Amino acid sequence: MLRSPNTSPYDDTLAPTPGLRELDGLLDASRSVGLSVTRHDAGDARPLSDAAERAAHRVVQEALTNVHKHVGGATAEVDVRFLADTLEVTVRNTAPPGRAPDEGALPGSGLGLVGLRERLALMGGRLHAGPDPDGGFTVRARIPAAPLREPR
């Protein structure tokens, strides 16, 4: 939204805000185009703020998009960890044996991970994204996620 002058901050649709509940649909969409994806959750799941939910969904969406664009035929693991005051979301992919990263990659703007890093920084979170020693790639987000308080 910060980079597109034609994007309105107002959404007239009544669709629910994408969050953790919609992750399985996102993973199924990736599977439907040939990506092998697994999901692991850890910690005590709890309600989170809309901002934390949106950020988590967006991290997984961007990471899986990058796997599709840059490492066709890869496998991906999505880990969601509920910590005391943080939600940690990790997406790690491995390239198929004998395939170099970015071999046959589709072009992109290169702004997806930059935008995620900016979004998380505004929330007080962090994003790490980079290659692994074994040729894979990991995107790890730490999202502030204090438990929601009951209204008084």
Phi and psi in radians as a Rosetta constraint file:
Dihedral C 1 N 2 CA 2 C 2 CIRCULARHARMONIC -1.224 0.35
Dihedral N 2 CA 2 C 2 N 3 CIRCULARHARMONIC -0.400 0.35
Dihedral C 2 N 3 CA 3 C 3 CIRCULARHARMONIC -1.761 0.35
Dihedral N 3 CA 3 C 3 N 4 CIRCULARHARMONIC -0.217 0.35
Dihedral C 3 N 4 CA 4 C 4 CIRCULARHARMONIC -1.936 0.35
Dihedral N 4 CA 4 C 4 N 5 CIRCULARHARMONIC 1.983 0.35
Dihedral C 4 N 5 CA 5 C 5 CIRCULARHARMONIC -1.186 0.35
Dihedral N 5 CA 5 C 5 N 6 CIRCULARHARMONIC -0.285 0.35
Dihedral C 5 N 6 CA 6 C 6 CIRCULARHARMONIC -1.660 0.35
Dihedral N 6 CA 6 C 6 N 7 CIRCULARHARMONIC 0.057 0.35
Dihedral C 6 N 7 CA 7 C 7 CIRCULARHARMONIC -1.596 0.35
Dihedral N 7 CA 7 C 7 N 8 CIRCULARHARMONIC 2.212 0.35
Dihedral C 7 N 8 CA 8 C 8 CIRCULARHARMONIC -1.571 0.35
Dihedral N 8 CA 8 C 8 N 9 CIRCULARHARMONIC 2.433 0.35
Dihedral C 8 N 9 CA 9 C 9 CIRCULARHARMONIC -1.319 0.35
Dihedral N 9 CA 9 C 9 N 10 CIRCULARHARMONIC -0.094 0.35
Dihedral C 9 N 10 CA 10 C 10 CIRCULARHARMONIC -1.799 0.35
Dihedral N 10 CA 10 C 10 N 11 CIRCULARHARMONIC 2.301 0.35
Dihedral C 10 N 11 CA 11 C 11 CIRCULARHARMONIC -2.004 0.35
Dihedral N 11 CA 11 C 11 N 12 CIRCULARHARMONIC 2.057 0.35
Dihedral C 11 N 12 CA 12 C 12 CIRCULARHARMONIC -1.452 0.35
Dihedral N 12 CA 12 C 12 N 13 CIRCULARHARMONIC -0.091 0.35
Dihedral C 12 N 13 CA 13 C 13 CIRCULARHARMONIC -1.390 0.35
Dihedral N 13 CA 13 C 13 N 14 CIRCULARHARMONIC 2.815 0.35
Dihedral C 13 N 14 CA 14 C 14 CIRCULARHARMONIC -1.848 0.35
Dihedral N 14 CA 14 C 14 N 15 CIRCULARHARMONIC 0.305 0.35
Dihedral C 14 N 15 CA 15 C 15 CIRCULARHARMONIC -1.159 0.35
Dihedral N 15 CA 15 C 15 N 16 CIRCULARHARMONIC 2.526 0.35
Dihedral C 15 N 16 CA 16 C 16 CIRCULARHARMONIC -1.156 0.35
Dihedral N 16 CA 16 C 16 N 17 CIRCULARHARMONIC 2.673 0.35
Dihedral C 16 N 17 CA 17 C 17 CIRCULARHARMONIC -1.153 0.35
Dihedral N 17 CA 17 C 17 N 18 CIRCULARHARMONIC 2.230 0.35
Dihedral C 17 N 18 CA 18 C 18 CIRCULARHARMONIC -1.140 0.35
Dihedral N 18 CA 18 C 18 N 19 CIRCULARHARMONIC 2.392 0.35
Dihedral C 18 N 19 CA 19 C 19 CIRCULARHARMONIC -2.633 0.35
Dihedral N 19 CA 19 C 19 N 20 CIRCULARHARMONIC -2.685 0.35
Dihedral C 19 N 20 CA 20 C 20 CIRCULARHARMONIC -1.137 0.35
Dihedral N 20 CA 20 C 20 N 21 CIRCULARHARMONIC -0.562 0.35
Dihedral C 20 N 21 CA 21 C 21 CIRCULARHARMONIC -1.102 0.35
Dihedral N 21 CA 21 C 21 N 22 CIRCULARHARMONIC -0.484 0.35
Dihedral C 21 N 22 CA 22 C 22 CIRCULARHARMONIC -1.595 0.35
Dihedral N 22 CA 22 C 22 N 23 CIRCULARHARMONIC 0.010 0.35
Dihedral C 22 N 23 CA 23 C 23 CIRCULARHARMONIC -1.075 0.35
Dihedral N 23 CA 23 C 23 N 24 CIRCULARHARMONIC -0.725 0.35
Dihedral C 23 N 24 CA 24 C 24 CIRCULARHARMONIC -1.055 0.35
Dihedral N 24 CA 24 C 24 N 25 CIRCULARHARMONIC -0.648 0.35
Dihedral C 24 N 25 CA 25 C 25 CIRCULARHARMONIC -1.119 0.35
Dihedral N 25 CA 25 C 25 N 26 CIRCULARHARMONIC -0.680 0.35
Dihedral C 25 N 26 CA 26 C 26 CIRCULARHARMONIC -1.122 0.35
Dihedral N 26 CA 26 C 26 N 27 CIRCULARHARMONIC -0.755 0.35
Dihedral C 26 N 27 CA 27 C 27 CIRCULARHARMONIC -1.162 0.35
Dihedral N 27 CA 27 C 27 N 28 CIRCULARHARMONIC -0.701 0.35
Dihedral C 27 N 28 CA 28 C 28 CIRCULARHARMONIC -1.082 0.35
Dihedral N 28 CA 28 C 28 N 29 CIRCULARHARMONIC -0.669 0.35
Dihedral C 28 N 29 CA 29 C 29 CIRCULARHARMONIC -1.096 0.35
Dihedral N 29 CA 29 C 29 N 30 CIRCULARHARMONIC -0.691 0.35
Dihedral C 29 N 30 CA 30 C 30 CIRCULARHARMONIC -1.164 0.35
Dihedral N 30 CA 30 C 30 N 31 CIRCULARHARMONIC -0.717 0.35
Dihedral C 30 N 31 CA 31 C 31 CIRCULARHARMONIC -1.095 0.35
Dihedral N 31 CA 31 C 31 N 32 CIRCULARHARMONIC -0.623 0.35
Dihedral C 31 N 32 CA 32 C 32 CIRCULARHARMONIC -1.151 0.35
Dihedral N 32 CA 32 C 32 N 33 CIRCULARHARMONIC -0.320 0.35
Dihedral C 32 N 33 CA 33 C 33 CIRCULARHARMONIC -1.886 0.35
Dihedral N 33 CA 33 C 33 N 34 CIRCULARHARMONIC 0.309 0.35
Dihedral C 33 N 34 CA 34 C 34 CIRCULARHARMONIC 1.780 0.35
Dihedral N 34 CA 34 C 34 N 35 CIRCULARHARMONIC 0.018 0.35
Dihedral C 34 N 35 CA 35 C 35 CIRCULARHARMONIC -1.522 0.35
Dihedral N 35 CA 35 C 35 N 36 CIRCULARHARMONIC 2.260 0.35
Dihedral C 35 N 36 CA 36 C 36 CIRCULARHARMONIC -1.467 0.35
Dihedral N 36 CA 36 C 36 N 37 CIRCULARHARMONIC 2.027 0.35
Dihedral C 36 N 37 CA 37 C 37 CIRCULARHARMONIC -2.238 0.35
Dihedral N 37 CA 37 C 37 N 38 CIRCULARHARMONIC 2.333 0.35
Dihedral C 37 N 38 CA 38 C 38 CIRCULARHARMONIC -2.091 0.35
Dihedral N 38 CA 38 C 38 N 39 CIRCULARHARMONIC 2.718 0.35
Dihedral C 38 N 39 CA 39 C 39 CIRCULARHARMONIC -2.262 0.35
Dihedral N 39 CA 39 C 39 N 40 CIRCULARHARMONIC 2.394 0.35
Dihedral C 39 N 40 CA 40 C 40 CIRCULARHARMONIC -2.287 0.35
Dihedral N 40 CA 40 C 40 N 41 CIRCULARHARMONIC 2.296 0.35
Dihedral C 40 N 41 CA 41 C 41 CIRCULARHARMONIC -1.975 0.35
Dihedral N 41 CA 41 C 41 N 42 CIRCULARHARMONIC 2.530 0.35
Dihedral C 41 N 42 CA 42 C 42 CIRCULARHARMONIC -2.458 0.35
Dihedral N 42 CA 42 C 42 N 43 CIRCULARHARMONIC 2.675 0.35
Dihedral C 42 N 43 CA 43 C 43 CIRCULARHARMONIC 1.546 0.35
Dihedral N 43 CA 43 C 43 N 44 CIRCULARHARMONIC 3.089 0.35
Dihedral C 43 N 44 CA 44 C 44 CIRCULARHARMONIC -1.527 0.35
Dihedral N 44 CA 44 C 44 N 45 CIRCULARHARMONIC 1.882 0.35
Dihedral C 44 N 45 CA 45 C 45 CIRCULARHARMONIC -1.088 0.35
Dihedral N 45 CA 45 C 45 N 46 CIRCULARHARMONIC 2.494 0.35
Dihedral C 45 N 46 CA 46 C 46 CIRCULARHARMONIC -2.675 0.35
Dihedral N 46 CA 46 C 46 N 47 CIRCULARHARMONIC 2.843 0.35
Dihedral C 46 N 47 CA 47 C 47 CIRCULARHARMONIC -1.131 0.35
Dihedral N 47 CA 47 C 47 N 48 CIRCULARHARMONIC 2.444 0.35
Dihedral C 47 N 48 CA 48 C 48 CIRCULARHARMONIC -2.158 0.35
Dihedral N 48 CA 48 C 48 N 49 CIRCULARHARMONIC 2.922 0.35
Dihedral C 48 N 49 CA 49 C 49 CIRCULARHARMONIC -1.117 0.35
Dihedral N 49 CA 49 C 49 N 50 CIRCULARHARMONIC 2.715 0.35
Dihedral C 49 N 50 CA 50 C 50 CIRCULARHARMONIC -1.013 0.35
Dihedral N 50 CA 50 C 50 N 51 CIRCULARHARMONIC -0.667 0.35
Dihedral C 50 N 51 CA 51 C 51 CIRCULARHARMONIC -1.102 0.35
Dihedral N 51 CA 51 C 51 N 52 CIRCULARHARMONIC -0.750 0.35
Dihedral C 51 N 52 CA 52 C 52 CIRCULARHARMONIC -1.156 0.35
Dihedral N 52 CA 52 C 52 N 53 CIRCULARHARMONIC -0.734 0.35
Dihedral C 52 N 53 CA 53 C 53 CIRCULARHARMONIC -1.069 0.35
Dihedral N 53 CA 53 C 53 N 54 CIRCULARHARMONIC -0.829 0.35
Dihedral C 53 N 54 CA 54 C 54 CIRCULARHARMONIC -1.078 0.35
Dihedral N 54 CA 54 C 54 N 55 CIRCULARHARMONIC -0.767 0.35
Dihedral C 54 N 55 CA 55 C 55 CIRCULARHARMONIC -1.086 0.35
Dihedral N 55 CA 55 C 55 N 56 CIRCULARHARMONIC -0.761 0.35
Dihedral C 55 N 56 CA 56 C 56 CIRCULARHARMONIC -1.078 0.35
Dihedral N 56 CA 56 C 56 N 57 CIRCULARHARMONIC -0.800 0.35
Dihedral C 56 N 57 CA 57 C 57 CIRCULARHARMONIC -1.060 0.35
Dihedral N 57 CA 57 C 57 N 58 CIRCULARHARMONIC -0.758 0.35
Dihedral C 57 N 58 CA 58 C 58 CIRCULARHARMONIC -1.159 0.35
Dihedral N 58 CA 58 C 58 N 59 CIRCULARHARMONIC -0.656 0.35
Dihedral C 58 N 59 CA 59 C 59 CIRCULARHARMONIC -1.057 0.35
Dihedral N 59 CA 59 C 59 N 60 CIRCULARHARMONIC -0.855 0.35
Dihedral C 59 N 60 CA 60 C 60 CIRCULARHARMONIC -1.130 0.35
Dihedral N 60 CA 60 C 60 N 61 CIRCULARHARMONIC -0.748 0.35
Dihedral C 60 N 61 CA 61 C 61 CIRCULARHARMONIC -1.026 0.35
Dihedral N 61 CA 61 C 61 N 62 CIRCULARHARMONIC -0.842 0.35
Dihedral C 61 N 62 CA 62 C 62 CIRCULARHARMONIC -1.167 0.35
Dihedral N 62 CA 62 C 62 N 63 CIRCULARHARMONIC -0.745 0.35
Dihedral C 62 N 63 CA 63 C 63 CIRCULARHARMONIC -1.096 0.35
Dihedral N 63 CA 63 C 63 N 64 CIRCULARHARMONIC -0.776 0.35
Dihedral C 63 N 64 CA 64 C 64 CIRCULARHARMONIC -1.191 0.35
Dihedral N 64 CA 64 C 64 N 65 CIRCULARHARMONIC -0.623 0.35
Dihedral C 64 N 65 CA 65 C 65 CIRCULARHARMONIC -1.041 0.35
Dihedral N 65 CA 65 C 65 N 66 CIRCULARHARMONIC -0.747 0.35
Dihedral C 65 N 66 CA 66 C 66 CIRCULARHARMONIC -1.152 0.35
Dihedral N 66 CA 66 C 66 N 67 CIRCULARHARMONIC -0.637 0.35
Dihedral C 66 N 67 CA 67 C 67 CIRCULARHARMONIC -1.081 0.35
Dihedral N 67 CA 67 C 67 N 68 CIRCULARHARMONIC -0.802 0.35
Dihedral C 67 N 68 CA 68 C 68 CIRCULARHARMONIC -1.038 0.35
Dihedral N 68 CA 68 C 68 N 69 CIRCULARHARMONIC -0.743 0.35
Dihedral C 68 N 69 CA 69 C 69 CIRCULARHARMONIC -1.307 0.35
Dihedral N 69 CA 69 C 69 N 70 CIRCULARHARMONIC -0.600 0.35
Dihedral C 69 N 70 CA 70 C 70 CIRCULARHARMONIC -1.954 0.35
Dihedral N 70 CA 70 C 70 N 71 CIRCULARHARMONIC -0.357 0.35
Dihedral C 70 N 71 CA 71 C 71 CIRCULARHARMONIC -2.459 0.35
Dihedral N 71 CA 71 C 71 N 72 CIRCULARHARMONIC 1.119 0.35
Dihedral C 71 N 72 CA 72 C 72 CIRCULARHARMONIC -0.974 0.35
Dihedral N 72 CA 72 C 72 N 73 CIRCULARHARMONIC 2.452 0.35
Dihedral C 72 N 73 CA 73 C 73 CIRCULARHARMONIC 1.468 0.35
Dihedral N 73 CA 73 C 73 N 74 CIRCULARHARMONIC 0.097 0.35
Dihedral C 73 N 74 CA 74 C 74 CIRCULARHARMONIC -1.376 0.35
Dihedral N 74 CA 74 C 74 N 75 CIRCULARHARMONIC 2.966 0.35
Dihedral C 74 N 75 CA 75 C 75 CIRCULARHARMONIC -1.950 0.35
Dihedral N 75 CA 75 C 75 N 76 CIRCULARHARMONIC 2.698 0.35
Dihedral C 75 N 76 CA 76 C 76 CIRCULARHARMONIC -2.392 0.35
Dihedral N 76 CA 76 C 76 N 77 CIRCULARHARMONIC 2.535 0.35
Dihedral C 76 N 77 CA 77 C 77 CIRCULARHARMONIC -2.108 0.35
Dihedral N 77 CA 77 C 77 N 78 CIRCULARHARMONIC 2.313 0.35
Dihedral C 77 N 78 CA 78 C 78 CIRCULARHARMONIC -1.995 0.35
Dihedral N 78 CA 78 C 78 N 79 CIRCULARHARMONIC 2.112 0.35
Dihedral C 78 N 79 CA 79 C 79 CIRCULARHARMONIC -2.015 0.35
Dihedral N 79 CA 79 C 79 N 80 CIRCULARHARMONIC 2.275 0.35
Dihedral C 79 N 80 CA 80 C 80 CIRCULARHARMONIC -2.109 0.35
Dihedral N 80 CA 80 C 80 N 81 CIRCULARHARMONIC 2.020 0.35
Dihedral C 80 N 81 CA 81 C 81 CIRCULARHARMONIC -2.090 0.35
Dihedral N 81 CA 81 C 81 N 82 CIRCULARHARMONIC 2.116 0.35
Dihedral C 81 N 82 CA 82 C 82 CIRCULARHARMONIC -1.538 0.35
Dihedral N 82 CA 82 C 82 N 83 CIRCULARHARMONIC 1.958 0.35
Dihedral C 82 N 83 CA 83 C 83 CIRCULARHARMONIC -1.826 0.35
Dihedral N 83 CA 83 C 83 N 84 CIRCULARHARMONIC 3.109 0.35
Dihedral C 83 N 84 CA 84 C 84 CIRCULARHARMONIC -0.915 0.35
Dihedral N 84 CA 84 C 84 N 85 CIRCULARHARMONIC -0.884 0.35
Dihedral C 84 N 85 CA 85 C 85 CIRCULARHARMONIC -2.323 0.35
Dihedral N 85 CA 85 C 85 N 86 CIRCULARHARMONIC 0.327 0.35
Dihedral C 85 N 86 CA 86 C 86 CIRCULARHARMONIC -2.466 0.35
Dihedral N 86 CA 86 C 86 N 87 CIRCULARHARMONIC 2.527 0.35
Dihedral C 86 N 87 CA 87 C 87 CIRCULARHARMONIC -1.868 0.35
Dihedral N 87 CA 87 C 87 N 88 CIRCULARHARMONIC 2.165 0.35
Dihedral C 87 N 88 CA 88 C 88 CIRCULARHARMONIC -1.884 0.35
Dihedral N 88 CA 88 C 88 N 89 CIRCULARHARMONIC 2.157 0.35
Dihedral C 88 N 89 CA 89 C 89 CIRCULARHARMONIC -2.077 0.35
Dihedral N 89 CA 89 C 89 N 90 CIRCULARHARMONIC 2.155 0.35
Dihedral C 89 N 90 CA 90 C 90 CIRCULARHARMONIC -2.191 0.35
Dihedral N 90 CA 90 C 90 N 91 CIRCULARHARMONIC 2.296 0.35
Dihedral C 90 N 91 CA 91 C 91 CIRCULARHARMONIC -2.156 0.35
Dihedral N 91 CA 91 C 91 N 92 CIRCULARHARMONIC 2.086 0.35
Dihedral C 91 N 92 CA 92 C 92 CIRCULARHARMONIC -2.165 0.35
Dihedral N 92 CA 92 C 92 N 93 CIRCULARHARMONIC 2.354 0.35
Dihedral C 92 N 93 CA 93 C 93 CIRCULARHARMONIC -2.117 0.35
Dihedral N 93 CA 93 C 93 N 94 CIRCULARHARMONIC 2.711 0.35
Dihedral C 93 N 94 CA 94 C 94 CIRCULARHARMONIC -2.125 0.35
Dihedral N 94 CA 94 C 94 N 95 CIRCULARHARMONIC 2.456 0.35
Dihedral C 94 N 95 CA 95 C 95 CIRCULARHARMONIC -1.401 0.35
Dihedral N 95 CA 95 C 95 N 96 CIRCULARHARMONIC 2.592 0.35
Dihedral C 95 N 96 CA 96 C 96 CIRCULARHARMONIC -1.078 0.35
Dihedral N 96 CA 96 C 96 N 97 CIRCULARHARMONIC 2.614 0.35
Dihedral C 96 N 97 CA 97 C 97 CIRCULARHARMONIC -0.953 0.35
Dihedral N 97 CA 97 C 97 N 98 CIRCULARHARMONIC 2.379 0.35
Dihedral C 97 N 98 CA 98 C 98 CIRCULARHARMONIC 1.411 0.35
Dihedral N 98 CA 98 C 98 N 99 CIRCULARHARMONIC 0.070 0.35
Dihedral C 98 N 99 CA 99 C 99 CIRCULARHARMONIC -1.954 0.35
Dihedral N 99 CA 99 C 99 N 100 CIRCULARHARMONIC 2.182 0.35
Dihedral C 99 N 100 CA 100 C 100 CIRCULARHARMONIC -1.351 0.35
Dihedral N 100 CA 100 C 100 N 101 CIRCULARHARMONIC 2.512 0.35
Dihedral C 100 N 101 CA 101 C 101 CIRCULARHARMONIC -0.986 0.35
Dihedral N 101 CA 101 C 101 N 102 CIRCULARHARMONIC 2.509 0.35
Dihedral C 101 N 102 CA 102 C 102 CIRCULARHARMONIC 1.205 0.35
Dihedral N 102 CA 102 C 102 N 103 CIRCULARHARMONIC 0.111 0.35
Dihedral C 102 N 103 CA 103 C 103 CIRCULARHARMONIC -1.201 0.35
Dihedral N 103 CA 103 C 103 N 104 CIRCULARHARMONIC 1.984 0.35
Dihedral C 103 N 104 CA 104 C 104 CIRCULARHARMONIC 1.364 0.35
Dihedral N 104 CA 104 C 104 N 105 CIRCULARHARMONIC 0.363 0.35
Dihedral C 104 N 105 CA 105 C 105 CIRCULARHARMONIC -1.199 0.35
Dihedral N 105 CA 105 C 105 N 106 CIRCULARHARMONIC 2.569 0.35
Dihedral C 105 N 106 CA 106 C 106 CIRCULARHARMONIC -1.470 0.35
Dihedral N 106 CA 106 C 106 N 107 CIRCULARHARMONIC 2.604 0.35
Dihedral C 106 N 107 CA 107 C 107 CIRCULARHARMONIC -1.228 0.35
Dihedral N 107 CA 107 C 107 N 108 CIRCULARHARMONIC 2.706 0.35
Dihedral C 107 N 108 CA 108 C 108 CIRCULARHARMONIC -2.625 0.35
Dihedral N 108 CA 108 C 108 N 109 CIRCULARHARMONIC 2.988 0.35
Dihedral C 108 N 109 CA 109 C 109 CIRCULARHARMONIC -1.352 0.35
Dihedral N 109 CA 109 C 109 N 110 CIRCULARHARMONIC -0.404 0.35
Dihedral C 109 N 110 CA 110 C 110 CIRCULARHARMONIC 1.376 0.35
Dihedral N 110 CA 110 C 110 N 111 CIRCULARHARMONIC 0.130 0.35
Dihedral C 110 N 111 CA 111 C 111 CIRCULARHARMONIC -1.746 0.35
Dihedral N 111 CA 111 C 111 N 112 CIRCULARHARMONIC -0.111 0.35
Dihedral C 111 N 112 CA 112 C 112 CIRCULARHARMONIC -1.062 0.35
Dihedral N 112 CA 112 C 112 N 113 CIRCULARHARMONIC -0.914 0.35
Dihedral C 112 N 113 CA 113 C 113 CIRCULARHARMONIC -1.226 0.35
Dihedral N 113 CA 113 C 113 N 114 CIRCULARHARMONIC -0.586 0.35
Dihedral C 113 N 114 CA 114 C 114 CIRCULARHARMONIC -1.095 0.35
Dihedral N 114 CA 114 C 114 N 115 CIRCULARHARMONIC -0.793 0.35
Dihedral C 114 N 115 CA 115 C 115 CIRCULARHARMONIC -1.090 0.35
Dihedral N 115 CA 115 C 115 N 116 CIRCULARHARMONIC -0.698 0.35
Dihedral C 115 N 116 CA 116 C 116 CIRCULARHARMONIC -1.104 0.35
Dihedral N 116 CA 116 C 116 N 117 CIRCULARHARMONIC -0.763 0.35
Dihedral C 116 N 117 CA 117 C 117 CIRCULARHARMONIC -1.041 0.35
Dihedral N 117 CA 117 C 117 N 118 CIRCULARHARMONIC -0.747 0.35
Dihedral C 117 N 118 CA 118 C 118 CIRCULARHARMONIC -1.138 0.35
Dihedral N 118 CA 118 C 118 N 119 CIRCULARHARMONIC -0.775 0.35
Dihedral C 118 N 119 CA 119 C 119 CIRCULARHARMONIC -1.048 0.35
Dihedral N 119 CA 119 C 119 N 120 CIRCULARHARMONIC -0.814 0.35
Dihedral C 119 N 120 CA 120 C 120 CIRCULARHARMONIC -1.198 0.35
Dihedral N 120 CA 120 C 120 N 121 CIRCULARHARMONIC -0.646 0.35
Dihedral C 120 N 121 CA 121 C 121 CIRCULARHARMONIC -1.078 0.35
Dihedral N 121 CA 121 C 121 N 122 CIRCULARHARMONIC -0.686 0.35
Dihedral C 121 N 122 CA 122 C 122 CIRCULARHARMONIC -1.099 0.35
Dihedral N 122 CA 122 C 122 N 123 CIRCULARHARMONIC -0.475 0.35
Dihedral C 122 N 123 CA 123 C 123 CIRCULARHARMONIC -1.562 0.35
Dihedral N 123 CA 123 C 123 N 124 CIRCULARHARMONIC -0.110 0.35
Dihedral C 123 N 124 CA 124 C 124 CIRCULARHARMONIC 1.547 0.35
Dihedral N 124 CA 124 C 124 N 125 CIRCULARHARMONIC 0.281 0.35
Dihedral C 124 N 125 CA 125 C 125 CIRCULARHARMONIC -1.792 0.35
Dihedral N 125 CA 125 C 125 N 126 CIRCULARHARMONIC -3.030 0.35
Dihedral C 125 N 126 CA 126 C 126 CIRCULARHARMONIC -2.458 0.35
Dihedral N 126 CA 126 C 126 N 127 CIRCULARHARMONIC 2.684 0.35
Dihedral C 126 N 127 CA 127 C 127 CIRCULARHARMONIC -2.331 0.35
Dihedral N 127 CA 127 C 127 N 128 CIRCULARHARMONIC 2.288 0.35
Dihedral C 127 N 128 CA 128 C 128 CIRCULARHARMONIC -2.067 0.35
Dihedral N 128 CA 128 C 128 N 129 CIRCULARHARMONIC 2.307 0.35
Dihedral C 128 N 129 CA 129 C 129 CIRCULARHARMONIC -2.488 0.35
Dihedral N 129 CA 129 C 129 N 130 CIRCULARHARMONIC 2.231 0.35
Dihedral C 129 N 130 CA 130 C 130 CIRCULARHARMONIC -3.105 0.35
Dihedral N 130 CA 130 C 130 N 131 CIRCULARHARMONIC 2.966 0.35
Dihedral C 130 N 131 CA 131 C 131 CIRCULARHARMONIC -1.254 0.35
Dihedral N 131 CA 131 C 131 N 132 CIRCULARHARMONIC 2.631 0.35
Dihedral C 131 N 132 CA 132 C 132 CIRCULARHARMONIC -1.704 0.35
Dihedral N 132 CA 132 C 132 N 133 CIRCULARHARMONIC 2.744 0.35
Dihedral C 132 N 133 CA 133 C 133 CIRCULARHARMONIC -1.032 0.35
Dihedral N 133 CA 133 C 133 N 134 CIRCULARHARMONIC -0.478 0.35
Dihedral C 133 N 134 CA 134 C 134 CIRCULARHARMONIC -1.553 0.35
Dihedral N 134 CA 134 C 134 N 135 CIRCULARHARMONIC 0.138 0.35
Dihedral C 134 N 135 CA 135 C 135 CIRCULARHARMONIC 1.713 0.35
Dihedral N 135 CA 135 C 135 N 136 CIRCULARHARMONIC -0.129 0.35
Dihedral C 135 N 136 CA 136 C 136 CIRCULARHARMONIC -1.402 0.35
Dihedral N 136 CA 136 C 136 N 137 CIRCULARHARMONIC -2.983 0.35
Dihedral C 136 N 137 CA 137 C 137 CIRCULARHARMONIC -2.526 0.35
Dihedral N 137 CA 137 C 137 N 138 CIRCULARHARMONIC 2.390 0.35
Dihedral C 137 N 138 CA 138 C 138 CIRCULARHARMONIC -2.164 0.35
Dihedral N 138 CA 138 C 138 N 139 CIRCULARHARMONIC 2.368 0.35
Dihedral C 138 N 139 CA 139 C 139 CIRCULARHARMONIC -2.055 0.35
Dihedral N 139 CA 139 C 139 N 140 CIRCULARHARMONIC 2.111 0.35
Dihedral C 139 N 140 CA 140 C 140 CIRCULARHARMONIC -2.237 0.35
Dihedral N 140 CA 140 C 140 N 141 CIRCULARHARMONIC 2.170 0.35
Dihedral C 140 N 141 CA 141 C 141 CIRCULARHARMONIC -2.014 0.35
Dihedral N 141 CA 141 C 141 N 142 CIRCULARHARMONIC 2.419 0.35
Dihedral C 141 N 142 CA 142 C 142 CIRCULARHARMONIC -2.004 0.35
Dihedral N 142 CA 142 C 142 N 143 CIRCULARHARMONIC 1.974 0.35
Dihedral C 142 N 143 CA 143 C 143 CIRCULARHARMONIC -1.956 0.35
Dihedral N 143 CA 143 C 143 N 144 CIRCULARHARMONIC 2.155 0.35
Dihedral C 143 N 144 CA 144 C 144 CIRCULARHARMONIC -0.987 0.35
Dihedral N 144 CA 144 C 144 N 145 CIRCULARHARMONIC 2.243 0.35
Dihedral C 144 N 145 CA 145 C 145 CIRCULARHARMONIC -2.625 0.35
Dihedral N 145 CA 145 C 145 N 146 CIRCULARHARMONIC 1.013 0.35
Dihedral C 145 N 146 CA 146 C 146 CIRCULARHARMONIC -1.033 0.35
Dihedral N 146 CA 146 C 146 N 147 CIRCULARHARMONIC 2.529 0.35
Dihedral C 146 N 147 CA 147 C 147 CIRCULARHARMONIC -0.999 0.35
Dihedral N 147 CA 147 C 147 N 148 CIRCULARHARMONIC 2.496 0.35
Dihedral C 147 N 148 CA 148 C 148 CIRCULARHARMONIC -1.203 0.35
Dihedral N 148 CA 148 C 148 N 149 CIRCULARHARMONIC 2.473 0.35
Dihedral C 148 N 149 CA 149 C 149 CIRCULARHARMONIC -1.627 0.35
Dihedral N 149 CA 149 C 149 N 150 CIRCULARHARMONIC 2.526 0.35
Dihedral C 149 N 150 CA 150 C 150 CIRCULARHARMONIC -1.187 0.35
Dihedral N 150 CA 150 C 150 N 151 CIRCULARHARMONIC 2.404 0.35
Dihedral C 150 N 151 CA 151 C 151 CIRCULARHARMONIC -1.150 0.35
Dihedral N 151 CA 151 C 151 N 152 CIRCULARHARMONIC 2.543 0.35
